Amino acid sequence: MAAIEERLRCGPVVHLIKRNRTTAVVLSVEAYAELLQSRSASERPRMTAIQWLLSQPATGSNSKRQLRRELRAERKNWR
């Protein structure tokens, strides 16, 4: 969270990158409010991001051991 907050001090939008591709965007409260004002009532979201995330089905099938192995392998590539 601290890294995101620090980045938002530099501008209203933070792009989250995964495997060299933008996968999500975090907006400041002000930028989000502006976005909502520019949309009609029918286009506005009906749930929060947390509500949406919690409504998503669990799709993971890897064991904890397998996830650790994959994470170690990925971190080796960071160096």
mmCIF file of the N, C-alpha and C atoms, coordinates in Angstrom:
data_MODEL
# 
_entry.id   MODEL 
# 
loop_
_atom_site.group_PDB 
_atom_site.id 
_atom_site.type_symbol 
_atom_site.label_atom_id 
_atom_site.label_alt_id 
_atom_site.label_comp_id 
_atom_site.label_asym_id 
_atom_site.label_entity_id 
_atom_site.label_seq_id 
_atom_site.pdbx_PDB_ins_code 
_atom_site.Cartn_x 
_atom_site.Cartn_y 
_atom_site.Cartn_z 
_atom_site.occupancy 
_atom_site.B_iso_or_equiv 
_atom_site.pdbx_formal_charge 
_atom_site.auth_seq_id 
_atom_site.auth_comp_id 
_atom_site.auth_asym_id 
_atom_site.auth_atom_id 
_atom_site.pdbx_PDB_model_num 
ATOM 1   N N  . MET A 1 1  ? 0.817   -1.189  0.000   1.00 0.00 ? 1  MET A N  1 
ATOM 2   C CA . MET A 1 1  ? 0.000   0.000   0.000   1.00 0.00 ? 1  MET A CA 1 
ATOM 3   C C  . MET A 1 1  ? 0.862   1.255   0.000   1.00 0.00 ? 1  MET A C  1 
ATOM 4   N N  . ALA A 1 2  ? 1.951   1.223   0.750   1.00 0.00 ? 2  ALA A N  1 
ATOM 5   C CA . ALA A 1 2  ? 2.808   2.409   0.830   1.00 0.00 ? 2  ALA A CA 1 
ATOM 6   C C  . ALA A 1 2  ? 3.356   2.782   -0.543  1.00 0.00 ? 2  ALA A C  1 
ATOM 7   N N  . ALA A 1 3  ? 3.729   1.792   -1.337  1.00 0.00 ? 3  ALA A N  1 
ATOM 8   C CA . ALA A 1 3  ? 4.266   2.062   -2.671  1.00 0.00 ? 3  ALA A CA 1 
ATOM 9   C C  . ALA A 1 3  ? 3.198   2.690   -3.566  1.00 0.00 ? 3  ALA A C  1 
ATOM 10  N N  . ILE A 1 4  ? 1.981   2.210   -3.483  1.00 0.00 ? 4  ILE A N  1 
ATOM 11  C CA . ILE A 1 4  ? 0.888   2.761   -4.287  1.00 0.00 ? 4  ILE A CA 1 
ATOM 12  C C  . ILE A 1 4  ? 0.599   4.196   -3.846  1.00 0.00 ? 4  ILE A C  1 
ATOM 13  N N  . GLU A 1 5  ? 0.526   4.411   -2.522  1.00 0.00 ? 5  GLU A N  1 
ATOM 14  C CA . GLU A 1 5  ? 0.265   5.757   -2.021  1.00 0.00 ? 5  GLU A CA 1 
ATOM 15  C C  . GLU A 1 5  ? 1.362   6.728   -2.440  1.00 0.00 ? 5  GLU A C  1 
ATOM 16  N N  . GLU A 1 6  ? 2.598   6.282   -2.375  1.00 0.00 ? 6  GLU A N  1 
ATOM 17  C CA . GLU A 1 6  ? 3.724   7.126   -2.796  1.00 0.00 ? 6  GLU A CA 1 
ATOM 18  C C  . GLU A 1 6  ? 3.593   7.503   -4.269  1.00 0.00 ? 6  GLU A C  1 
ATOM 19  N N  . ARG A 1 7  ? 3.246   6.552   -5.092  1.00 0.00 ? 7  ARG A N  1 
ATOM 20  C CA . ARG A 1 7  ? 3.104   6.791   -6.533  1.00 0.00 ? 7  ARG A CA 1 
ATOM 21  C C  . ARG A 1 7  ? 1.931   7.718   -6.825  1.00 0.00 ? 7  ARG A C  1 
ATOM 22  N N  . LEU A 1 8  ? 0.831   7.585   -6.065  1.00 0.00 ? 8  LEU A N  1 
ATOM 23  C CA . LEU A 1 8  ? -0.327  8.452   -6.283  1.00 0.00 ? 8  LEU A CA 1 
ATOM 24  C C  . LEU A 1 8  ? -0.019  9.910   -5.936  1.00 0.00 ? 8  LEU A C  1 
ATOM 25  N N  . ARG A 1 9  ? 1.002   10.153  -5.121  1.00 0.00 ? 9  ARG A N  1 
ATOM 26  C CA . ARG A 1 9  ? 1.400   11.533  -4.837  1.00 0.00 ? 9  ARG A CA 1 
ATOM 27  C C  . ARG A 1 9  ? 1.981   12.199  -6.085  1.00 0.00 ? 9  ARG A C  1 
ATOM 28  N N  . CYS A 1 10 ? 2.478   11.391  -7.023  1.00 0.00 ? 10 CYS A N  1 
ATOM 29  C CA . CYS A 1 10 ? 3.080   11.911  -8.262  1.00 0.00 ? 10 CYS A CA 1 
ATOM 30  C C  . CYS A 1 10 ? 2.048   12.105  -9.362  1.00 0.00 ? 10 CYS A C  1 
ATOM 31  N N  . GLY A 1 11 ? 0.897   11.491  -9.229  1.00 0.00 ? 11 GLY A N  1 
ATOM 32  C CA . GLY A 1 11 ? -0.127  11.600  -10.255 1.00 0.00 ? 11 GLY A CA 1 
ATOM 33  C C  . GLY A 1 11 ? -1.359  10.824  -9.856  1.00 0.00 ? 11 GLY A C  1 
ATOM 34  N N  . PRO A 1 12 ? -2.482  11.011  -10.557 1.00 0.00 ? 12 PRO A N  1 
ATOM 35  C CA . PRO A 1 12 ? -3.746  10.416  -10.148 1.00 0.00 ? 12 PRO A CA 1 
ATOM 36  C C  . PRO A 1 12 ? -3.926  8.950   -10.530 1.00 0.00 ? 12 PRO A C  1 
ATOM 37  N N  . VAL A 1 13 ? -2.980  8.385   -11.290 1.00 0.00 ? 13 VAL A N  1 
ATOM 38  C CA . VAL A 1 13 ? -3.153  7.016   -11.793 1.00 0.00 ? 13 VAL A CA 1 
ATOM 39  C C  . VAL A 1 13 ? -1.879  6.209   -11.571 1.00 0.00 ? 13 VAL A C  1 
ATOM 40  N N  . VAL A 1 14 ? -2.058  4.960   -11.121 1.00 0.00 ? 14 VAL A N  1 
ATOM 41  C CA . VAL A 1 14 ? -0.944  4.025   -10.979 1.00 0.00 ? 14 VAL A CA 1 
ATOM 42  C C  . VAL A 1 14 ? -1.288  2.781   -11.784 1.00 0.00 ? 14 VAL A C  1 
ATOM 43  N N  . HIS A 1 15 ? -0.379  2.379   -12.662 1.00 0.00 ? 15 HIS A N  1 
ATOM 44  C CA . HIS A 1 15 ? -0.576  1.164   -13.450 1.00 0.00 ? 15 HIS A CA 1 
ATOM 45  C C  . HIS A 1 15 ? 0.124   0.013   -12.736 1.00 0.00 ? 15 HIS A C  1 
ATOM 46  N N  . LEU A 1 16 ? -0.592  -1.085  -12.516 1.00 0.00 ? 16 LEU A N  1 
ATOM 47  C CA . LEU A 1 16 ? -0.002  -2.263  -11.904 1.00 0.00 ? 16 LEU A CA 1 
ATOM 48  C C  . LEU A 1 16 ? 0.428   -3.211  -13.020 1.00 0.00 ? 16 LEU A C  1 
ATOM 49  N N  . ILE A 1 17 ? 1.681   -3.648  -12.963 1.00 0.00 ? 17 ILE A N  1 
ATOM 50  C CA . ILE A 1 17 ? 2.273   -4.439  -14.029 1.00 0.00 ? 17 ILE A CA 1 
ATOM 51  C C  . ILE A 1 17 ? 2.492   -5.873  -13.550 1.00 0.00 ? 17 ILE A C  1 
ATOM 52  N N  . LYS A 1 18 ? 2.138   -6.822  -14.407 1.00 0.00 ? 18 LYS A N  1 
ATOM 53  C CA . LYS A 1 18 ? 2.398   -8.234  -14.152 1.00 0.00 ? 18 LYS A CA 1 
ATOM 54  C C  . LYS A 1 18 ? 2.931   -8.824  -15.443 1.00 0.00 ? 18 LYS A C  1 
ATOM 55  N N  . ARG A 1 19 ? 4.101   -9.404  -15.362 1.00 0.00 ? 19 ARG A N  1 
ATOM 56  C CA . ARG A 1 19 ? 4.749   -9.993  -16.540 1.00 0.00 ? 19 ARG A CA 1 
ATOM 57  C C  . ARG A 1 19 ? 4.833   -8.986  -17.688 1.00 0.00 ? 19 ARG A C  1 
ATOM 58  N N  . ASN A 1 20 ? 5.283   -7.785  -17.342 1.00 0.00 ? 20 ASN A N  1 
ATOM 59  C CA . ASN A 1 20 ? 5.512   -6.704  -18.306 1.00 0.00 ? 20 ASN A CA 1 
ATOM 60  C C  . ASN A 1 20 ? 4.255   -6.225  -19.029 1.00 0.00 ? 20 ASN A C  1 
ATOM 61  N N  . ARG A 1 21 ? 3.090   -6.440  -18.447 1.00 0.00 ? 21 ARG A N  1 
ATOM 62  C CA . ARG A 1 21 ? 1.839   -5.955  -19.037 1.00 0.00 ? 21 ARG A CA 1 
ATOM 63  C C  . ARG A 1 21 ? 1.012   -5.288  -17.952 1.00 0.00 ? 21 ARG A C  1 
ATOM 64  N N  . THR A 1 22 ? 0.357   -4.198  -18.292 1.00 0.00 ? 22 THR A N  1 
ATOM 65  C CA . THR A 1 22 ? -0.537  -3.552  -17.342 1.00 0.00 ? 22 THR A CA 1 
ATOM 66  C C  . THR A 1 22 ? -1.720  -4.475  -17.092 1.00 0.00 ? 22 THR A C  1 
ATOM 67  N N  . THR A 1 23 ? -1.963  -4.800  -15.827 1.00 0.00 ? 23 THR A N  1 
ATOM 68  C CA . THR A 1 23 ? -3.066  -5.692  -15.487 1.00 0.00 ? 23 THR A CA 1 
ATOM 69  C C  . THR A 1 23 ? -4.164  -4.995  -14.701 1.00 0.00 ? 23 THR A C  1 
ATOM 70  N N  . ALA A 1 24 ? -3.830  -3.836  -14.117 1.00 0.00 ? 24 ALA A N  1 
ATOM 71  C CA . ALA A 1 24 ? -4.821  -3.084  -13.347 1.00 0.00 ? 24 ALA A CA 1 
ATOM 72  C C  . ALA A 1 24 ? -4.378  -1.635  -13.252 1.00 0.00 ? 24 ALA A C  1 
ATOM 73  N N  . VAL A 1 25 ? -5.340  -0.800  -12.905 1.00 0.00 ? 25 VAL A N  1 
ATOM 74  C CA . VAL A 1 25 ? -5.062  0.612   -12.725 1.00 0.00 ? 25 VAL A CA 1 
ATOM 75  C C  . VAL A 1 25 ? -5.671  1.042   -11.395 1.00 0.00 ? 25 VAL A C  1 
ATOM 76  N N  . VAL A 1 26 ? -4.898  1.776   -10.596 1.00 0.00 ? 26 VAL A N  1 
ATOM 77  C CA . VAL A 1 26 ? -5.377  2.324   -9.337  1.00 0.00 ? 26 VAL A CA 1 
ATOM 78  C C  . VAL A 1 26 ? -5.531  3.822   -9.537  1.00 0.00 ? 26 VAL A C  1 
ATOM 79  N N  . LEU A 1 27 ? -6.692  4.339   -9.170  1.00 0.00 ? 27 LEU A N  1 
ATOM 80  C CA . LEU A 1 27 ? -6.971  5.767   -9.319  1.00 0.00 ? 27 LEU A CA 1 
ATOM 81  C C  . LEU A 1 27 ? -7.013  6.438   -7.957  1.00 0.00 ? 27 LEU A C  1 
ATOM 82  N N  . SER A 1 28 ? -6.656  7.706   -7.926  1.00 0.00 ? 28 SER A N  1 
ATOM 83  C CA . SER A 1 28 ? -6.852  8.491   -6.707  1.00 0.00 ? 28 SER A CA 1 
ATOM 84  C C  . SER A 1 28 ? -8.358  8.652   -6.507  1.00 0.00 ? 28 SER A C  1 
ATOM 85  N N  . VAL A 1 29 ? -8.756  9.000   -5.295  1.00 0.00 ? 29 VAL A N  1 
ATOM 86  C CA . VAL A 1 29 ? -10.172 9.208   -5.007  1.00 0.00 ? 29 VAL A CA 1 
ATOM 87  C C  . VAL A 1 29 ? -10.724 10.319  -5.892  1.00 0.00 ? 29 VAL A C  1 
ATOM 88  N N  . GLU A 1 30 ? -9.938  11.351  -6.093  1.00 0.00 ? 30 GLU A N  1 
ATOM 89  C CA . GLU A 1 30 ? -10.386 12.480  -6.919  1.00 0.00 ? 30 GLU A CA 1 
ATOM 90  C C  . GLU A 1 30 ? -10.584 12.062  -8.380  1.00 0.00 ? 30 GLU A C  1 
ATOM 91  N N  . ALA A 1 31 ? -9.624  11.299  -8.922  1.00 0.00 ? 31 ALA A N  1 
ATOM 92  C CA . ALA A 1 31 ? -9.740  10.838  -10.314 1.00 0.00 ? 31 ALA A CA 1 
ATOM 93  C C  . ALA A 1 31 ? -10.930 9.905   -10.484 1.00 0.00 ? 31 ALA A C  1 
ATOM 94  N N  . TYR A 1 32 ? -11.167 9.069   -9.476  1.00 0.00 ? 32 TYR A N  1 
ATOM 95  C CA . TYR A 1 32 ? -12.318 8.157   -9.540  1.00 0.00 ? 32 TYR A CA 1 
ATOM 96  C C  . TYR A 1 32 ? -13.627 8.943   -9.501  1.00 0.00 ? 32 TYR A C  1 
ATOM 97  N N  . ALA A 1 33 ? -13.701 9.953   -8.651  1.00 0.00 ? 33 ALA A N  1 
ATOM 98  C CA . ALA A 1 33 ? -14.910 10.778  -8.570  1.00 0.00 ? 33 ALA A CA 1 
ATOM 99  C C  . ALA A 1 33 ? -15.178 11.469  -9.905  1.00 0.00 ? 33 ALA A C  1 
ATOM 100 N N  . GLU A 1 34 ? -14.119 11.976  -10.533 1.00 0.00 ? 34 GLU A N  1 
ATOM 101 C CA . GLU A 1 34 ? -14.269 12.614  -11.852 1.00 0.00 ? 34 GLU A CA 1 
ATOM 102 C C  . GLU A 1 34 ? -14.787 11.611  -12.880 1.00 0.00 ? 34 GLU A C  1 
ATOM 103 N N  . LEU A 1 35 ? -14.260 10.413  -12.846 1.00 0.00 ? 35 LEU A N  1 
ATOM 104 C CA . LEU A 1 35 ? -14.698 9.372   -13.775 1.00 0.00 ? 35 LEU A CA 1 
ATOM 105 C C  . LEU A 1 35 ? -16.178 9.059   -13.580 1.00 0.00 ? 35 LEU A C  1 
ATOM 106 N N  . LEU A 1 36 ? -16.593 8.927   -12.315 1.00 0.00 ? 36 LEU A N  1 
ATOM 107 C CA . LEU A 1 36 ? -18.005 8.640   -12.045 1.00 0.00 ? 36 LEU A CA 1 
ATOM 108 C C  . LEU A 1 36 ? -18.908 9.767   -12.498 1.00 0.00 ? 36 LEU A C  1 
ATOM 109 N N  . GLN A 1 37 ? -18.484 11.004  -12.319 1.00 0.00 ? 37 GLN A N  1 
ATOM 110 C CA . GLN A 1 37 ? -19.306 12.145  -12.726 1.00 0.00 ? 37 GLN A CA 1 
ATOM 111 C C  . GLN A 1 37 ? -19.481 12.202  -14.238 1.00 0.00 ? 37 GLN A C  1 
ATOM 112 N N  . SER A 1 38 ? -18.501 11.703  -14.967 1.00 0.00 ? 38 SER A N  1 
ATOM 113 C CA . SER A 1 38 ? -18.569 11.764  -16.425 1.00 0.00 ? 38 SER A CA 1 
ATOM 114 C C  . SER A 1 38 ? -19.424 10.645  -17.013 1.00 0.00 ? 38 SER A C  1 
ATOM 115 N N  . ARG A 1 39 ? -19.834 9.691   -16.186 1.00 0.00 ? 39 ARG A N  1 
ATOM 116 C CA . ARG A 1 39 ? -20.644 8.567   -16.675 1.00 0.00 ? 39 ARG A CA 1 
ATOM 117 C C  . ARG A 1 39 ? -22.102 8.762   -16.278 1.00 0.00 ? 39 ARG A C  1 
ATOM 118 N N  . SER A 1 40 ? -23.000 8.198   -17.073 1.00 0.00 ? 40 SER A N  1 
ATOM 119 C CA . SER A 1 40 ? -24.418 8.271   -16.731 1.00 0.00 ? 40 SER A CA 1 
ATOM 120 C C  . SER A 1 40 ? -24.692 7.296   -15.586 1.00 0.00 ? 40 SER A C  1 
ATOM 121 N N  . ALA A 1 41 ? -25.820 7.450   -14.937 1.00 0.00 ? 41 ALA A N  1 
ATOM 122 C CA . ALA A 1 41 ? -26.170 6.606   -13.784 1.00 0.00 ? 41 ALA A CA 1 
ATOM 123 C C  . ALA A 1 41 ? -26.213 5.134   -14.159 1.00 0.00 ? 41 ALA A C  1 
ATOM 124 N N  . SER A 1 42 ? -26.654 4.804   -15.376 1.00 0.00 ? 42 SER A N  1 
ATOM 125 C CA . SER A 1 42 ? -26.746 3.396   -15.781 1.00 0.00 ? 42 SER A CA 1 
ATOM 126 C C  . SER A 1 42 ? -25.378 2.766   -16.001 1.00 0.00 ? 42 SER A C  1 
ATOM 127 N N  . GLU A 1 43 ? -24.350 3.588   -16.240 1.00 0.00 ? 43 GLU A N  1 
ATOM 128 C CA . GLU A 1 43 ? -23.005 3.074   -16.479 1.00 0.00 ? 43 GLU A CA 1 
ATOM 129 C C  . GLU A 1 43 ? -22.193 2.939   -15.189 1.00 0.00 ? 43 GLU A C  1 
ATOM 130 N N  . ARG A 1 44 ? -22.654 3.516   -14.100 1.00 0.00 ? 44 ARG A N  1 
ATOM 131 C CA . ARG A 1 44 ? -21.882 3.524   -12.862 1.00 0.00 ? 44 ARG A CA 1 
ATOM 132 C C  . ARG A 1 44 ? -21.841 2.133   -12.244 1.00 0.00 ? 44 ARG A C  1 
ATOM 133 N N  . PRO A 1 45 ? -20.719 1.813   -11.603 1.00 0.00 ? 45 PRO A N  1 
ATOM 134 C CA . PRO A 1 45 ? -20.601 0.490   -10.985 1.00 0.00 ? 45 PRO A CA 1 
ATOM 135 C C  . PRO A 1 45 ? -21.621 0.294   -9.873  1.00 0.00 ? 45 PRO A C  1 
ATOM 136 N N  . ARG A 1 46 ? -22.089 -0.929  -9.740  1.00 0.00 ? 46 ARG A N  1 
ATOM 137 C CA . ARG A 1 46 ? -23.084 -1.247  -8.719  1.00 0.00 ? 46 ARG A CA 1 
ATOM 138 C C  . ARG A 1 46 ? -22.471 -1.944  -7.508  1.00 0.00 ? 46 ARG A C  1 
ATOM 139 N N  . MET A 1 47 ? -21.166 -2.189  -7.559  1.00 0.00 ? 47 MET A N  1 
ATOM 140 C CA . MET A 1 47 ? -20.488 -2.807  -6.420  1.00 0.00 ? 47 MET A CA 1 
ATOM 141 C C  . MET A 1 47 ? -19.068 -2.279  -6.334  1.00 0.00 ? 47 MET A C  1 
ATOM 142 N N  . THR A 1 48 ? -18.501 -2.390  -5.145  1.00 0.00 ? 48 THR A N  1 
ATOM 143 C CA . THR A 1 48 ? -17.128 -1.937  -4.952  1.00 0.00 ? 48 THR A CA 1 
ATOM 144 C C  . THR A 1 48 ? -16.169 -2.987  -5.507  1.00 0.00 ? 48 THR A C  1 
ATOM 145 N N  . ALA A 1 49 ? -14.902 -2.599  -5.609  1.00 0.00 ? 49 ALA A N  1 
ATOM 146 C CA . ALA A 1 49 ? -13.891 -3.543  -6.093  1.00 0.00 ? 49 ALA A CA 1 
ATOM 147 C C  . ALA A 1 49 ? -13.787 -4.746  -5.159  1.00 0.00 ? 49 ALA A C  1 
ATOM 148 N N  . ILE A 1 50 ? -13.872 -4.511  -3.850  1.00 0.00 ? 50 ILE A N  1 
ATOM 149 C CA . ILE A 1 50 ? -13.800 -5.617  -2.886  1.00 0.00 ? 50 ILE A CA 1 
ATOM 150 C C  . ILE A 1 50 ? -14.981 -6.548  -3.064  1.00 0.00 ? 50 ILE A C  1 
ATOM 151 N N  . GLN A 1 51 ? -16.169 -6.005  -3.243  1.00 0.00 ? 51 GLN A N  1 
ATOM 152 C CA . GLN A 1 51 ? -17.351 -6.847  -3.469  1.00 0.00 ? 51 GLN A CA 1 
ATOM 153 C C  . GLN A 1 51 ? -17.175 -7.685  -4.733  1.00 0.00 ? 51 GLN A C  1 
ATOM 154 N N  . TRP A 1 52 ? -16.639 -7.063  -5.778  1.00 0.00 ? 52 TRP A N  1 
ATOM 155 C CA . TRP A 1 52 ? -16.427 -7.799  -7.019  1.00 0.00 ? 52 TRP A CA 1 
ATOM 156 C C  . TRP A 1 52 ? -15.417 -8.926  -6.824  1.00 0.00 ? 52 TRP A C  1 
ATOM 157 N N  . LEU A 1 53 ? -14.289 -8.604  -6.164  1.00 0.00 ? 53 LEU A N  1 
ATOM 158 C CA . LEU A 1 53 ? -13.259 -9.630  -5.930  1.00 0.00 ? 53 LEU A CA 1 
ATOM 159 C C  . LEU A 1 53 ? -13.813 -10.802 -5.126  1.00 0.00 ? 53 LEU A C  1 
ATOM 160 N N  . LEU A 1 54 ? -14.581 -10.496 -4.092  1.00 0.00 ? 54 LEU A N  1 
ATOM 161 C CA . LEU A 1 54 ? -15.143 -11.559 -3.257  1.00 0.00 ? 54 LEU A CA 1 
ATOM 162 C C  . LEU A 1 54 ? -16.175 -12.395 -4.005  1.00 0.00 ? 54 LEU A C  1 
ATOM 163 N N  . SER A 1 55 ? -16.777 -11.837 -5.036  1.00 0.00 ? 55 SER A N  1 
ATOM 164 C CA . SER A 1 55 ? -17.785 -12.575 -5.796  1.00 0.00 ? 55 SER A CA 1 
ATOM 165 C C  . SER A 1 55 ? -17.180 -13.505 -6.852  1.00 0.00 ? 55 SER A C  1 
ATOM 166 N N  . GLN A 1 56 ? -15.867 -13.367 -7.092  1.00 0.00 ? 56 GLN A N  1 
ATOM 167 C CA . GLN A 1 56 ? -15.213 -14.187 -8.109  1.00 0.00 ? 56 GLN A CA 1 
ATOM 168 C C  . GLN A 1 56 ? -14.979 -15.604 -7.596  1.00 0.00 ? 56 GLN A C  1 
ATOM 169 N N  . PRO A 1 57 ? -15.190 -16.610 -8.443  1.00 0.00 ? 57 PRO A N  1 
ATOM 170 C CA . PRO A 1 57 ? -14.965 -17.989 -8.002  1.00 0.00 ? 57 PRO A CA 1 
ATOM 171 C C  . PRO A 1 57 ? -13.479 -18.263 -7.796  1.00 0.00 ? 57 PRO A C  1 
ATOM 172 N N  . ALA A 1 58 ? -13.193 -19.107 -6.839  1.00 0.00 ? 58 ALA A N  1 
ATOM 173 C CA . ALA A 1 58 ? -11.811 -19.528 -6.618  1.00 0.00 ? 58 ALA A CA 1 
ATOM 174 C C  . ALA A 1 58 ? -11.413 -20.456 -7.762  1.00 0.00 ? 58 ALA A C  1 
ATOM 175 N N  . THR A 1 59 ? -10.300 -20.153 -8.418  1.00 0.00 ? 59 THR A N  1 
ATOM 176 C CA . THR A 1 59 ? -9.901  -20.956 -9.570  1.00 0.00 ? 59 THR A CA 1 
ATOM 177 C C  . THR A 1 59 ? -8.570  -21.659 -9.364  1.00 0.00 ? 59 THR A C  1 
ATOM 178 N N  . GLY A 1 60 ? -7.878  -21.331 -8.281  1.00 0.00 ? 60 GLY A N  1 
ATOM 179 C CA . GLY A 1 60 ? -6.561  -21.916 -8.046  1.00 0.00 ? 60 GLY A CA 1 
ATOM 180 C C  . GLY A 1 60 ? -6.643  -23.397 -7.738  1.00 0.00 ? 60 GLY A C  1 
ATOM 181 N N  . SER A 1 61 ? -5.740  -24.162 -8.331  1.00 0.00 ? 61 SER A N  1 
ATOM 182 C CA . SER A 1 61 ? -5.718  -25.588 -8.061  1.00 0.00 ? 61 SER A CA 1 
ATOM 183 C C  . SER A 1 61 ? -4.329  -26.057 -7.642  1.00 0.00 ? 61 SER A C  1 
ATOM 184 N N  . ASN A 1 62 ? -3.366  -25.124 -7.594  1.00 0.00 ? 62 ASN A N  1 
ATOM 185 C CA . ASN A 1 62 ? -2.013  -25.496 -7.211  1.00 0.00 ? 62 ASN A CA 1 
ATOM 186 C C  . ASN A 1 62 ? -1.907  -25.650 -5.698  1.00 0.00 ? 62 ASN A C  1 
ATOM 187 N N  . SER A 1 63 ? -1.062  -26.560 -5.290  1.00 0.00 ? 63 SER A N  1 
ATOM 188 C CA . SER A 1 63 ? -0.812  -26.740 -3.868  1.00 0.00 ? 63 SER A CA 1 
ATOM 189 C C  . SER A 1 63 ? 0.090   -25.605 -3.379  1.00 0.00 ? 63 SER A C  1 
ATOM 190 N N  . LYS A 1 64 ? 0.153   -25.448 -2.075  1.00 0.00 ? 64 LYS A N  1 
ATOM 191 C CA . LYS A 1 64 ? 1.008   -24.420 -1.490  1.00 0.00 ? 64 LYS A CA 1 
ATOM 192 C C  . LYS A 1 64 ? 2.465   -24.673 -1.868  1.00 0.00 ? 64 LYS A C  1 
ATOM 193 N N  . ARG A 1 65 ? 2.864   -25.929 -1.875  1.00 0.00 ? 65 ARG A N  1 
ATOM 194 C CA . ARG A 1 65 ? 4.235   -26.303 -2.238  1.00 0.00 ? 65 ARG A CA 1 
ATOM 195 C C  . ARG A 1 65 ? 4.531   -25.885 -3.681  1.00 0.00 ? 65 ARG A C  1 
ATOM 196 N N  . GLN A 1 66 ? 3.599   -26.159 -4.590  1.00 0.00 ? 66 GLN A N  1 
ATOM 197 C CA . GLN A 1 66 ? 3.780   -25.807 -5.996  1.00 0.00 ? 66 GLN A CA 1 
ATOM 198 C C  . GLN A 1 66 ? 3.861   -24.299 -6.175  1.00 0.00 ? 66 GLN A C  1 
ATOM 199 N N  . LEU A 1 67 ? 3.020   -23.561 -5.467  1.00 0.00 ? 67 LEU A N  1 
ATOM 200 C CA . LEU A 1 67 ? 3.056   -22.102 -5.554  1.00 0.00 ? 67 LEU A CA 1 
ATOM 201 C C  . LEU A 1 67 ? 4.392   -21.553 -5.072  1.00 0.00 ? 67 LEU A C  1 
ATOM 202 N N  . ARG A 1 68 ? 4.925   -22.103 -3.983  1.00 0.00 ? 68 ARG A N  1 
ATOM 203 C CA . ARG A 1 68 ? 6.234   -21.665 -3.482  1.00 0.00 ? 68 ARG A CA 1 
ATOM 204 C C  . ARG A 1 68 ? 7.324   -21.935 -4.506  1.00 0.00 ? 68 ARG A C  1 
ATOM 205 N N  . ARG A 1 69 ? 7.277   -23.117 -5.120  1.00 0.00 ? 69 ARG A N  1 
ATOM 206 C CA . ARG A 1 69 ? 8.259   -23.486 -6.134  1.00 0.00 ? 69 ARG A CA 1 
ATOM 207 C C  . ARG A 1 69 ? 8.223   -22.505 -7.308  1.00 0.00 ? 69 ARG A C  1 
ATOM 208 N N  . GLU A 1 70 ? 7.039   -22.203 -7.781  1.00 0.00 ? 70 GLU A N  1 
ATOM 209 C CA . GLU A 1 70 ? 6.878   -21.278 -8.904  1.00 0.00 ? 70 GLU A CA 1 
ATOM 210 C C  . GLU A 1 70 ? 7.344   -19.870 -8.534  1.00 0.00 ? 70 GLU A C  1 
ATOM 211 N N  . LEU A 1 71 ? 7.041   -19.440 -7.314  1.00 0.00 ? 71 LEU A N  1 
ATOM 212 C CA . LEU A 1 71 ? 7.463   -18.120 -6.865  1.00 0.00 ? 71 LEU A CA 1 
ATOM 213 C C  . LEU A 1 71 ? 8.983   -18.038 -6.779  1.00 0.00 ? 71 LEU A C  1 
ATOM 214 N N  . ARG A 1 72 ? 9.626   -19.073 -6.249  1.00 0.00 ? 72 ARG A N  1 
ATOM 215 C CA . ARG A 1 72 ? 11.097  -19.097 -6.181  1.00 0.00 ? 72 ARG A CA 1 
ATOM 216 C C  . ARG A 1 72 ? 11.699  -19.001 -7.572  1.00 0.00 ? 72 ARG A C  1 
ATOM 217 N N  . ALA A 1 73 ? 11.148  -19.761 -8.516  1.00 0.00 ? 73 ALA A N  1 
ATOM 218 C CA . ALA A 1 73 ? 11.660  -19.751 -9.889  1.00 0.00 ? 73 ALA A CA 1 
ATOM 219 C C  . ALA A 1 73 ? 11.480  -18.367 -10.515 1.00 0.00 ? 73 ALA A C  1 
ATOM 220 N N  . GLU A 1 74 ? 10.340  -17.741 -10.269 1.00 0.00 ? 74 GLU A N  1 
ATOM 221 C CA . GLU A 1 74 ? 10.095  -16.412 -10.827 1.00 0.00 ? 74 GLU A CA 1 
ATOM 222 C C  . GLU A 1 74 ? 11.043  -15.386 -10.217 1.00 0.00 ? 74 GLU A C  1 
ATOM 223 N N  . ARG A 1 75 ? 11.286  -15.469 -8.918  1.00 0.00 ? 75 ARG A N  1 
ATOM 224 C CA . ARG A 1 75 ? 12.189  -14.517 -8.260  1.00 0.00 ? 75 ARG A CA 1 
ATOM 225 C C  . ARG A 1 75 ? 13.611  -14.648 -8.756  1.00 0.00 ? 75 ARG A C  1 
ATOM 226 N N  . LYS A 1 76 ? 14.044  -15.853 -9.140  1.00 0.00 ? 76 LYS A N  1 
ATOM 227 C CA . LYS A 1 76 ? 15.382  -16.028 -9.679  1.00 0.00 ? 76 LYS A CA 1 
ATOM 228 C C  . LYS A 1 76 ? 15.571  -15.195 -10.940 1.00 0.00 ? 76 LYS A C  1 
ATOM 229 N N  . ASN A 1 77 ? 14.500  -15.050 -11.719 1.00 0.00 ? 77 ASN A N  1 
ATOM 230 C CA . ASN A 1 77 ? 14.570  -14.268 -12.958 1.00 0.00 ? 77 ASN A CA 1 
ATOM 231 C C  . ASN A 1 77 ? 14.630  -12.771 -12.707 1.00 0.00 ? 77 ASN A C  1 
ATOM 232 N N  . TRP A 1 78 ? 14.315  -12.327 -11.503 1.00 0.00 ? 78 TRP A N  1 
ATOM 233 C CA . TRP A 1 78 ? 14.324  -10.905 -11.177 1.00 0.00 ? 78 TRP A CA 1 
ATOM 234 C C  . TRP A 1 78 ? 15.745  -10.379 -11.068 1.00 0.00 ? 78 TRP A C  1 
ATOM 235 N N  . ARG A 1 79 ? 16.681  -11.250 -10.752 1.00 0.00 ? 79 ARG A N  1 
ATOM 236 C CA . ARG A 1 79 ? 18.056  -10.797 -10.482 1.00 0.00 ? 79 ARG A CA 1 
ATOM 237 C C  . ARG A 1 79 ? 18.835  -10.548 -11.736 1.00 0.00 ? 79 ARG A C  1 
# 
